[in-house]
Amino acid sequence: MYKDEIVEEIHKYRGEYAKSFNYDLKAIFDDLRKKQIAQGRKVVKLPIKRSSNKSLYPTDS
């Protein structure tokens, strides 16, 4: 199987990052949120898109 060095490096970094927070998703989320706020960029909250009952693949019946 083909191994991409860049993808391997990303997986290594991601694993180290998660391990530094003891794999605690809330702590990881809080850290990413702090980094996002520190950048000073405006965060836009969009409304949740509700799915309709319409099929993506209409039938000819």
Order of alpha helices (4+ residues) and beta strands (2+ residues): alpha-alpha
